[in-house]
Amino acid sequence: MEELLKNDQYRRELINAIAKEIAAALKPPVFDGGRVPITEAAAIMRKNRVAVRKGIESGRLPIGCALDGEKDNNTYYISPKLFYEYTGHIWKGDVYEKQDPCSD
C-alpha cells in the first residue's frame, strides 16, 4: 500500500510539473502596438510586396487593412497580432522570431 501511495504522489507531482510547463508555453506573446512593414511581411511569407498588398485589399490575407490614400497610393497597416496568428512569426520592431511550440 505504501508503494502505491508513493507512486500516486509521484504521478501527481509529474502531472503538475508538466501542466506548469504547458501553461508557460501557451502564454500569448506581448505585442507593442507597432506595425509590420509590407517588405518584411512579404519576405517572411515568401511573397512579393504586390501580392501582400492585393491580399490585404481583397480581404484574402487577414493580417491588416488598406487605408485609402491620395492618387491611388494606399497606406497599409499590418497588425503584429494578426500577422502572428496567420504566420506564427512574432514581429519585434526590426526583427522577428518564429514561434514554434515544438522547439525547446
C-alpha positions as CSV (number, residue, x, y, z in Angstrom):
1,M,0.0,0.0,0.0
2,E,2.8,2.4,0.9
3,E,4.4,1.7,-2.5
4,L,1.2,2.6,-4.3
5,L,0.9,5.9,-2.4
6,K,4.4,6.8,-3.3
7,N,3.7,6.0,-7.0
8,D,0.5,8.0,-6.9
9,Q,2.2,11.0,-5.3
10,Y,5.0,10.8,-7.9
11,R,2.4,10.8,-10.7
12,R,0.6,13.8,-9.3
13,E,3.9,15.7,-9.0
14,L,4.8,14.8,-12.5
15,I,1.4,15.8,-13.9
16,N,1.6,19.1,-12.1
17,A,5.1,19.8,-13.4
18,I,4.0,19.0,-17.0
19,A,0.9,21.2,-16.6
20,K,3.0,24.1,-15.5
21,E,5.4,23.7,-18.5
22,I,2.4,23.6,-20.9
23,A,0.8,26.7,-19.3
24,A,4.1,28.6,-19.6
25,A,4.5,27.6,-23.2
26,L,0.9,28.7,-24.1
27,K,1.2,32.2,-22.8
28,P,0.4,34.6,-25.7
29,P,3.1,36.9,-26.9
30,V,3.0,40.6,-26.0
31,F,2.6,43.0,-28.9
32,D,3.9,46.5,-28.7
33,G,1.3,48.2,-30.9
34,G,3.6,48.9,-33.8
35,R,3.1,47.6,-37.3
36,V,4.8,45.1,-39.6
37,P,6.3,46.7,-42.7
38,I,5.0,45.3,-46.1
39,T,8.5,44.5,-47.2
40,E,9.2,42.4,-44.0
41,A,5.8,40.7,-44.2
42,A,6.4,39.8,-47.8
43,A,9.9,38.4,-47.1
44,I,8.7,36.4,-44.1
45,M,5.8,34.9,-46.2
46,R,8.0,34.5,-49.2
47,K,5.6,36.5,-51.4
48,N,6.2,39.7,-53.3
49,R,5.0,43.1,-51.9
50,V,2.3,43.5,-54.5
51,A,0.8,40.1,-53.6
52,V,0.7,41.1,-49.9
53,R,-0.9,44.4,-50.8
54,K,-3.5,42.8,-53.1
55,G,-4.2,40.1,-50.5
56,I,-4.9,42.7,-47.8
57,E,-7.0,44.8,-50.1
58,S,-9.2,41.9,-51.2
59,G,-9.5,40.5,-47.6
60,R,-8.0,37.2,-48.5
61,L,-5.0,38.0,-46.4
62,P,-6.4,38.7,-42.9
63,I,-3.4,40.4,-41.4
64,G,-4.3,44.1,-41.6
65,C,-6.0,46.7,-43.7
66,A,-5.6,49.2,-46.6
67,L,-6.4,52.8,-46.0
68,D,-7.3,54.9,-49.0
69,G,-4.6,57.4,-49.9
70,E,-4.2,60.1,-52.5
71,K,-3.6,59.3,-56.2
72,D,-4.1,55.6,-55.8
73,N,-1.5,55.4,-53.1
74,N,-2.9,53.4,-50.3
75,T,-1.4,53.1,-46.8
76,Y,-1.2,49.6,-45.4
77,Y,-1.3,48.6,-41.8
78,I,-0.3,45.1,-40.8
79,S,-1.2,44.2,-37.3
80,P,1.6,42.3,-35.4
81,K,-1.0,40.3,-33.6
82,L,-2.9,39.3,-36.8
83,F,0.4,38.6,-38.5
84,Y,1.4,36.3,-35.7
85,E,-1.9,34.5,-35.8
86,Y,-1.6,34.0,-39.5
87,T,2.1,33.1,-39.8
88,G,3.4,32.2,-36.4
89,H,6.0,34.9,-36.6
90,I,6.3,37.5,-33.8
91,W,7.3,40.9,-35.1
92,K,9.5,42.8,-32.6
93,G,10.3,46.1,-34.3
94,D,13.2,45.5,-36.6
95,V,13.4,41.7,-36.1
96,Y,11.0,38.8,-36.0
97,E,11.1,35.4,-34.4
98,K,9.3,32.2,-35.3
99,Q,7.1,30.9,-32.5
100,D,7.4,27.1,-32.7
101,P,5.6,25.3,-29.9
102,C,7.5,22.1,-30.7
103,S,11.0,23.5,-30.2
104,D,12.9,23.7,-26.9
